[in-house]
Amino acid sequence: MAEKTIRTLSGVIVSNKMDKSVVVLVTRQVTHPLYKKVMRRSTKVMAHDESNQCNIGDVVTIRECPPISRRKFWDLVQINKKAVQE
């Protein structure tokens, strides 16, 4: 039986107001089937942040995991770039 691959995505933190949870904005590029124009599409997903280490604006990598709650199916892997704090 083939081993299932784990999906990973990269995105920007847009909210960290919850305890151990963050909202990640994931953008992707798709080509329109008729007009062949490349468009940006975005999706907001909730991810599990066990140690509450993420801040708004951080670029992170998340991976798919078994359901943690009703809306959380993603887990934080690493912070790729910290946001600039003013």
VEXKOL-142887 format. One record per residue (C-alpha): x, y, z; residue number from 1; chain; residue in three letters. Coordinates in nm, 3 decimals. Each point is the difference from the previous one (the first is absolute). Layout:
VEXKOL-142887
+---------+---------+---------+-----+----+-----+
!       x !       y !       z !   i ! ch !  aa !
+---------+---------+---------+-----+----+-----+
!       X !       Y !       Z ! NUM !  A ! ALA !
...
+---------+---------+---------+-----+----+-----+
***
This chain:
VEXKOL-142887
+---------+---------+---------+-----+----+-----+
!       x !       y !       z !   i ! ch !  aa !
+---------+---------+---------+-----+----+-----+
!   0.000 !   0.000 !   0.000 !   1 !  A ! MET !
!   0.133 !   0.343 !  -0.095 !   2 !  A ! ALA !
!   0.098 !   0.235 !   0.279 !   3 !  A ! GLU !
!  -0.210 !   0.313 !   0.032 !   4 !  A ! LYS !
!   0.188 !   0.324 !  -0.058 !   5 !  A ! THR !
!  -0.040 !   0.279 !   0.252 !   6 !  A ! ILE !
!  -0.106 !   0.330 !  -0.154 !   7 !  A ! ARG !
!   0.190 !   0.311 !   0.104 !   8 !  A ! THR !
!  -0.092 !   0.360 !  -0.074 !   9 !  A ! LEU !
!   0.160 !   0.336 !   0.057 !  10 !  A ! SER !
!  -0.187 !   0.314 !   0.100 !  11 !  A ! GLY !
!  -0.021 !   0.316 !   0.210 !  12 !  A ! VAL !
!  -0.151 !   0.023 !   0.349 !  13 !  A ! ILE !
!  -0.302 !   0.233 !  -0.002 !  14 !  A ! VAL !
!  -0.134 !  -0.070 !   0.351 !  15 !  A ! SER !
!   0.141 !  -0.139 !   0.324 !  16 !  A ! ASN !
!  -0.271 !   0.106 !   0.246 !  17 !  A ! LYS !
!  -0.090 !  -0.356 !   0.099 !  18 !  A ! MET !
!   0.185 !  -0.223 !   0.244 !  19 !  A ! ASP !
!   0.223 !  -0.251 !  -0.185 !  20 !  A ! LYS !
!  -0.159 !   0.088 !  -0.335 !  21 !  A ! SER !
!   0.091 !   0.228 !  -0.289 !  22 !  A ! VAL !
!  -0.169 !   0.091 !  -0.327 !  23 !  A ! VAL !
!   0.227 !  -0.035 !  -0.303 !  24 !  A ! VAL !
!  -0.067 !   0.167 !  -0.336 !  25 !  A ! LEU !
!   0.117 !  -0.234 !  -0.276 !  26 !  A ! VAL !
!   0.019 !   0.145 !  -0.352 !  27 !  A ! THR !
!   0.036 !  -0.198 !  -0.320 !  28 !  A ! ARG !
!   0.004 !   0.078 !  -0.370 !  29 !  A ! GLN !
!  -0.249 !  -0.160 !  -0.237 !  30 !  A ! VAL !
!  -0.049 !   0.037 !  -0.373 !  31 !  A ! THR !
!  -0.346 !   0.088 !  -0.127 !  32 !  A ! HIS !
!  -0.118 !  -0.290 !  -0.220 !  33 !  A ! PRO !
!  -0.140 !   0.216 !  -0.281 !  34 !  A ! LEU !
!   0.198 !   0.324 !   0.007 !  35 !  A ! TYR !
!   0.334 !  -0.149 !   0.114 !  36 !  A ! LYS !
!   0.063 !   0.291 !   0.235 !  37 !  A ! LYS !
!   0.194 !  -0.083 !   0.318 !  38 !  A ! VAL !
!  -0.201 !   0.103 !   0.305 !  39 !  A ! MET !
!   0.072 !   0.003 !   0.371 !  40 !  A ! ARG !
!  -0.235 !  -0.194 !   0.226 !  41 !  A ! ARG !
!   0.027 !  -0.005 !   0.378 !  42 !  A ! SER !
!  -0.131 !  -0.222 !   0.278 !  43 !  A ! THR !
!  -0.001 !   0.055 !   0.376 !  44 !  A ! LYS !
!   0.066 !  -0.312 !   0.207 !  45 !  A ! VAL !
!   0.034 !  -0.049 !   0.374 !  46 !  A ! MET !
!   0.317 !  -0.164 !   0.126 !  47 !  A ! ALA !
!   0.109 !  -0.134 !   0.339 !  48 !  A ! HIS !
!   0.277 !   0.202 !   0.171 !  49 !  A ! ASP !
!   0.083 !  -0.194 !   0.316 !  50 !  A ! GLU !
!   0.237 !   0.256 !   0.154 !  51 !  A ! SER !
!  -0.175 !   0.324 !  -0.112 !  52 !  A ! ASN !
!   0.320 !   0.118 !  -0.171 !  53 !  A ! GLN !
!  -0.147 !   0.153 !  -0.317 !  54 !  A ! CYS !
!  -0.083 !   0.367 !  -0.052 !  55 !  A ! ASN !
!  -0.201 !   0.175 !  -0.269 !  56 !  A ! ILE !
!   0.205 !   0.035 !  -0.319 !  57 !  A ! GLY !
!   0.224 !  -0.302 !   0.054 !  58 !  A ! ASP !
!   0.056 !  -0.225 !  -0.302 !  59 !  A ! VAL !
!  -0.049 !  -0.362 !   0.109 !  60 !  A ! VAL !
!  -0.009 !  -0.355 !  -0.133 !  61 !  A ! THR !
!  -0.293 !  -0.220 !   0.104 !  62 !  A ! ILE !
!  -0.074 !  -0.368 !  -0.059 !  63 !  A ! ARG !
!  -0.318 !  -0.200 !  -0.015 !  64 !  A ! GLU !
!  -0.082 !  -0.208 !   0.309 !  65 !  A ! CYS !
!  -0.291 !  -0.193 !   0.150 !  66 !  A ! PRO !
!  -0.284 !   0.225 !   0.123 !  67 !  A ! PRO !
!   0.086 !   0.188 !   0.319 !  68 !  A ! ILE !
!  -0.334 !   0.180 !   0.025 !  69 !  A ! SER !
!  -0.295 !   0.076 !  -0.225 !  70 !  A ! ARG !
!   0.192 !   0.242 !  -0.222 !  71 !  A ! ARG !
!   0.367 !  -0.088 !   0.066 !  72 !  A ! LYS !
!   0.156 !  -0.253 !  -0.238 !  73 !  A ! PHE !
!   0.345 !   0.159 !  -0.028 !  74 !  A ! TRP !
!   0.302 !   0.008 !   0.231 !  75 !  A ! ASP !
!   0.280 !   0.258 !   0.015 !  76 !  A ! LEU !
!   0.334 !  -0.138 !  -0.124 !  77 !  A ! VAL !
!   0.229 !   0.303 !   0.013 !  78 !  A ! GLN !
!   0.018 !   0.377 !  -0.020 !  79 !  A ! ILE !
!   0.181 !   0.090 !  -0.322 !  80 !  A ! ASN !
!   0.017 !   0.378 !   0.053 !  81 !  A ! LYS !
!  -0.087 !   0.209 !   0.303 !  82 !  A ! LYS !
!  -0.206 !   0.317 !  -0.049 !  83 !  A ! ALA !
!   0.166 !   0.335 !   0.058 !  84 !  A ! VAL !
!  -0.112 !   0.137 !   0.337 !  85 !  A ! GLN !
!  -0.054 !   0.376 !   0.024 !  86 !  A ! GLU !
+---------+---------+---------+-----+----+-----+
***
